[in-house]
């Protein structure tokens, strides 16, 4: 091997090591274990298309564990740049969601990215859940635009705050694939976007919606890498195929549902190169009988 070839091989090995380090660091941003709540089950799956990814999911306690924050997101583009912004979006959402104050108390003098022409509408935040949503979405959106607007990076992002005791999910959908709320009878509701992707439009007022879980209801959130997964011939997996897996589940378990979808995706992709990141997040409320029998 000549000297030039040896240097190229050394450079490639260093690049591979750096990418592996980046992958390990990125995986550390995902929750090591999903939080637990009596009568509820959470399950997730994350399959990056490359060494590093732009997708992420998160689940974390809020309000001293009385609520749960649930996030799934897809940063535009792929590769190292998307992975860097994935880490930034995830960190900002977590940090700002912990701020339990109304944005109406903060003026332009506090920070440039907090100013907004819709400030007058940010009044009377009724609960920790909606305060977390307002803060996380509005502050993350304006921070990205103010500090990184020249990169044109944004993320479709679904953020929900679950009150397990009440069975109510308050949520904002920033341009993300609509999660599905369903039971054995079929899909009950699609949680459609309540605002644009995060990091695209300055000072946007993200609308908050609510949905109630009945016993036995499951919420499935996913990134577009799921319906757009391609087989060796280039055919998409499609939402129709995903819907058939959801409406005829062999088990009510959230974990079983995620495993079933992942197995179907793996079989569909086969020998093809995975085109996009794949992320799934399922949240299920147990039936009354199952909840009563839980330890």
JONOR-V288627 format. One record per residue. N is the residue number from 0. RES is the residue in three letters. PSI is psi in whole degrees, -180 to 180 (999 if undefined). OMEGA is omega in radians with two decimals (NA if undefined). Layout:
N_RES_PSI_OMEGA / N_RES_PSI_OMEGA
This chain:
0_UNK_128_-3.13 / 1_UNK_170_-3.04 / 2_UNK_-39_-3.13 / 3_UNK_-44_3.12 / 4_UNK_-39_3.14 / 5_UNK_-41_3.13 / 6_UNK_-38_3.12 / 7_UNK_-42_3.12 / 8_UNK_-40_3.11 / 9_UNK_-40_3.12 / 10_UNK_-39_3.12 / 11_UNK_-41_3.12 / 12_UNK_-40_3.10 / 13_UNK_-41_3.12 / 14_UNK_-42_3.11 / 15_UNK_-41_3.11 / 16_UNK_-43_3.14 / 17_UNK_-41_3.12 / 18_UNK_-38_3.11 / 19_UNK_-40_3.07 / 20_UNK_-45_3.11 / 21_UNK_-40_3.11 / 22_UNK_-45_3.14 / 23_UNK_-42_3.13 / 24_UNK_-42_-3.13 / 25_UNK_-42_3.13 / 26_UNK_-28_3.13 / 27_UNK_-17_3.09 / 28_UNK_-18_3.09 / 29_UNK_150_-3.12 / 30_UNK_132_3.12 / 31_UNK_-31_3.06 / 32_UNK_143_3.12 / 33_UNK_142_-3.14 / 34_UNK_157_-3.12 / 35_UNK_149_3.04 / 36_UNK_137_-3.13 / 37_UNK_130_3.12 / 38_UNK_7_-3.12 / 39_UNK_153_3.09 / 40_UNK_134_3.08 / 41_UNK_144_3.08 / 42_UNK_149_-3.11 / 43_UNK_160_3.07 / 44_UNK_137_-3.11 / 45_UNK_121_-3.14 / 46_UNK_97_3.14 / 47_UNK_146_3.11 / 48_UNK_-27_3.12 / 49_UNK_-173_3.14 / 50_UNK_-37_3.09 / 51_UNK_160_-2.94 / 52_UNK_165_3.06 / 53_UNK_-14_3.07 / 54_UNK_155_2.88 / 55_UNK_160_2.98 / 56_UNK_161_3.12 / 57_UNK_153_3.05 / 58_UNK_127_-3.02 / 59_UNK_151_-3.13 / 60_UNK_148_3.05 / 61_UNK_158_3.06 / 62_UNK_53_3.10 / 63_UNK_38_3.07 / 64_UNK_0_-3.13 / 65_UNK_-17_3.06 / 66_UNK_162_3.12 / 67_UNK_131_3.01 / 68_UNK_132_-3.09 / 69_UNK_124_-3.06 / 70_UNK_139_2.90 / 71_UNK_137_-3.01 / 72_UNK_160_3.14 / 73_UNK_109_3.11 / 74_UNK_140_-3.13 / 75_UNK_153_3.13 / 76_UNK_-173_-3.09 / 77_UNK_174_3.01 / 78_UNK_-156_-2.98 / 79_UNK_-44_-3.13 / 80_UNK_-46_3.12 / 81_UNK_-37_-3.14 / 82_UNK_-40_3.11 / 83_UNK_-43_3.14 / 84_UNK_-28_3.03 / 85_UNK_-47_3.14 / 86_UNK_-39_-3.13 / 87_UNK_-49_3.14 / 88_UNK_-46_-3.10 / 89_UNK_-44_-3.11 / 90_UNK_-42_3.14 / 91_UNK_-45_3.14 / 92_UNK_-47_3.14 / 93_UNK_-47_-3.07 / 94_UNK_-49_-3.09 / 95_UNK_-29_3.12 / 96_UNK_-21_3.14 / 97_UNK_-7_-3.11 / 98_UNK_107_-3.04 / 99_UNK_59_3.07 / 100_UNK_159_3.09 / 101_UNK_138_-3.13 / 102_UNK_-17_-3.11 / 103_UNK_-16_3.12 / 104_UNK_-5_-3.03 / 105_UNK_128_-3.11 / 106_UNK_177_-3.12 / 107_UNK_-26_-3.11 / 108_UNK_-18_-3.11 / 109_UNK_-41_3.13 / 110_UNK_138_-3.07 / 111_UNK_-38_-3.04 / 112_UNK_-4_3.11 / 113_UNK_-13_-3.09 / 114_UNK_146_-3.07 / 115_UNK_139_3.06 / 116_UNK_-12_3.13 / 117_UNK_18_-3.07 / 118_UNK_-33_-3.10 / 119_UNK_-24_3.14 / 120_UNK_-9_-3.12 / 121_UNK_71_-3.05 / 122_UNK_156_2.96 / 123_UNK_43_3.12 / 124_UNK_122_-2.92 / 125_UNK_-17_-3.03 / 126_UNK_165_3.08 / 127_UNK_-38_-3.12 / 128_UNK_-50_-3.12 / 129_UNK_-31_3.06 / 130_UNK_-43_3.11 / 131_UNK_-42_-3.14 / 132_UNK_-49_-3.13 / 133_UNK_-49_-3.10 / 134_UNK_-51_-3.04 / 135_UNK_-46_-3.06 / 136_UNK_-49_-3.08 / 137_UNK_-45_-3.08 / 138_UNK_-39_3.08 / 139_UNK_-45_-3.14 / 140_UNK_-50_-3.08 / 141_UNK_-32_3.08 / 142_UNK_-46_-3.14 / 143_UNK_-46_-3.10 / 144_UNK_-44_-3.09 / 145_UNK_-43_-3.02 / 146_UNK_-21_-3.07 / 147_UNK_24_-3.09 / 148_UNK_-29_-3.11 / 149_UNK_-12_3.12 / 150_UNK_-16_-3.09 / 151_UNK_33_3.10 / 152_UNK_138_3.11 / 153_UNK_172_3.13 / 154_UNK_136_2.87 / 155_UNK_134_-2.95 / 156_UNK_127_3.03 / 157_UNK_126_3.13 / 158_UNK_119_3.10 / 159_UNK_147_3.03 / 160_UNK_114_-3.06 / 161_UNK_130_2.97 / 162_UNK_97_-3.05 / 163_UNK_-35_-3.10 / 164_UNK_-40_-3.12 / 165_UNK_-17_-3.09 / 166_UNK_29_-3.08 / 167_UNK_134_3.07 / 168_UNK_118_2.97 / 169_UNK_137_-3.02 / 170_UNK_158_2.94 / 171_UNK_134_3.07 / 172_UNK_105_3.12 / 173_UNK_78_3.04 / 174_UNK_16_-3.05 / 175_UNK_161_3.03 / 176_UNK_129_-3.09 / 177_UNK_120_2.98 / 178_UNK_158_-3.11 / 179_UNK_130_2.96 / 180_UNK_124_-3.03 / 181_UNK_166_2.99 / 182_UNK_-166_-3.08 / 183_UNK_-22_-3.13 / 184_UNK_-14_3.14 / 185_UNK_-170_-3.10 / 186_UNK_124_-3.12 / 187_UNK_-35_-3.07 / 188_UNK_144_3.00 / 189_UNK_128_-3.07 / 190_UNK_82_-3.00 / 191_UNK_163_-3.09 / 192_UNK_141_3.06 / 193_UNK_7_3.13 / 194_UNK_176_-3.12 / 195_UNK_175_3.04 / 196_UNK_150_-3.08 / 197_UNK_127_-3.12 / 198_UNK_8_-3.11 / 199_UNK_-44_-3.01 / 200_UNK_120_-3.12 / 201_UNK_145_3.00 / 202_UNK_28_3.14 / 203_UNK_144_3.12 / 204_UNK_96_-3.11 / 205_UNK_127_-3.14 / 206_UNK_143_3.11 / 207_UNK_132_3.08 / 208_UNK_165_3.10 / 209_UNK_150_3.06 / 210_UNK_144_-3.13 / 211_UNK_139_3.06 / 212_UNK_126_2.91 / 213_UNK_158_3.05 / 214_UNK_131_-3.11 / 215_UNK_-7_3.11 / 216_UNK_147_3.09 / 217_UNK_139_3.00 / 218_UNK_127_3.07 / 219_UNK_119_3.06 / 220_UNK_145_-3.07 / 221_UNK_160_3.04 / 222_UNK_168_-3.04 / 223_UNK_-10_3.05 / 224_UNK_-15_3.11 / 225_UNK_-64_3.14 / 226_UNK_-23_-3.10 / 227_UNK_10_3.04 / 228_UNK_138_-3.03 / 229_UNK_142_3.03 / 230_UNK_178_-3.11 / 231_UNK_-24_3.11 / 232_UNK_-3_3.12 / 233_UNK_5_-3.13 / 234_UNK_140_3.14 / 235_UNK_154_3.03 / 236_UNK_-42_3.05 / 237_UNK_152_3.06 / 238_UNK_-30_3.12 / 239_UNK_-42_3.11 / 240_UNK_-39_3.09 / 241_UNK_-42_3.14 / 242_UNK_-37_3.12 / 243_UNK_-32_3.09 / 244_UNK_-29_-3.11 / 245_UNK_-39_-3.02 / 246_UNK_-8_3.09 / 247_UNK_59_-3.05 / 248_UNK_139_3.08 / 249_UNK_-15_-3.10 / 250_UNK_148_3.10 / 251_UNK_-4_-3.09 / 252_UNK_136_3.05 / 253_UNK_-40_3.13 / 254_UNK_-42_3.13 / 255_UNK_-38_3.13 / 256_UNK_-48_3.13 / 257_UNK_-42_3.13 / 258_UNK_-39_-3.14 / 259_UNK_-44_3.13 / 260_UNK_-43_-3.14 / 261_UNK_-40_3.11 / 262_UNK_-41_3.13 / 263_UNK_-39_3.09 / 264_UNK_-44_-3.14 / 265_UNK_-42_3.12 / 266_UNK_-37_-3.13 / 267_UNK_-46_-3.11 / 268_UNK_-39_3.09 / 269_UNK_-124_-3.10 / 270_UNK_-1_-3.14 / 271_UNK_156_3.03 / 272_UNK_131_3.12 / 273_UNK_122_-3.01 / 274_UNK_-36_-3.03 / 275_UNK_162_3.08 / 276_UNK_149_-3.13 / 277_UNK_123_-3.14 / 278_UNK_135_3.13 / 279_UNK_143_3.05 / 280_UNK_123_-3.13 / 281_UNK_139_3.12 / 282_UNK_122_-3.08 / 283_UNK_135_2.99 / 284_UNK_126_-3.09 / 285_UNK_156_3.00 / 286_UNK_162_-3.13 / 287_UNK_-41_-3.10 / 288_UNK_-42_-3.14 / 289_UNK_-40_3.14 / 290_UNK_-38_-3.12 / 291_UNK_-32_-3.10 / 292_UNK_-8_-3.12 / 293_UNK_145_3.14 / 294_UNK_999_NA
